[in-house]
Amino acid sequence: MLPAHPADHDAVTNNYPKEQNMSTLEVTAPDISCEHCKRSIEHDLGAAPGVRRVVVDVGTQRVRLDYDDAETSPEALRSTLAGIGYPPA
């Protein structure tokens, strides 16, 4: 389960070795309401360029993305999430 965060706060962290260009983005998406939402997000965002891992917690409506910041950006990931019907708060 992802830790609870205020809905208006997105967290971008980089706990990976610098040579890997990896970062983590955590966002709240209030429209997440069921396992179908979870599977859709994991499938669609998992196919996005640079995304290495997607974890969705339905209970907290949080999405965690591990991504290669040489291939994509937090803004692009937020836009992709909104484009598939789950706009971040």
N, C-alpha and C positions, 0 to 999 in steps of 0.2 A: 504494500500500500504506500502511496506517495504521501509525504508529509503535507499537512494542511497549510495553506498559505492564504493571505488575503486575496480576494478575487481581483483586486486592481494591481496586483504585483506579479510581474513576470521575472523569473530568475534565469540568468545566463551565467553558467559557471564553466570553468575550464580546469578539470582535475586530471587531464591527460598529459603525458609528456609532450613538450613543445613540438617535437618533430612529427607528431601524429596529426597536428592541426585539428584536434577534436574538441568540441565543446558540448555543453548540455543546456537545453532550453526547457523550462517548465512554465506552462501556461494553464490558466483556467478557461474552460470552454463550457459555459452554462447550459448549452443545449445538449450536452451528453446526458442521456437518461437511461440507457439500456445496453445490453451486451451487443446488440446489433450496431449501435453507435460505436462501441469500442472496436469491434472487428472492422468496421468501415474505415475508421481513422487509422488503425494499425496497418491495414492493407494499403490504403491510398497514400498515406504519408510515408510508409515503409518503402514505397516505390519511387519516392521523390529523390532527385539527384542529391547526393551527399548524405542522406539519412542512413544511419547505421543501426539505430534501434529506436523503437517506439513503444512506450508503456502508457496505457490509459487506465486510470482509476475512475470507474463509474461513480463510486460513492462520493468522491471529493470533486469530481468533474475536472480532474487535472490530467494534463498530457505532458509526458516527459519525452524529449527527443534528444538522442545522442547523434551528433552530426559532424561532418568534416567541414570546418569553417573556410576551407579553401574552395569548396564546391558550392556552398549555399550560405545563407545568412538568416539571423532570427527574423528579419522582416519578411523574407521570402517564405519561410516556414509558417509564419502567422498568416500570410496571404493564402498559402496553399490550404491551411486548415479552414480558413473562412470560405475559400472556394469550394470546399467539399461539404459545406453546410454547417460548420461548427466554429463560428467566429469567436476568437478569444475575447475575454472580458477586458 
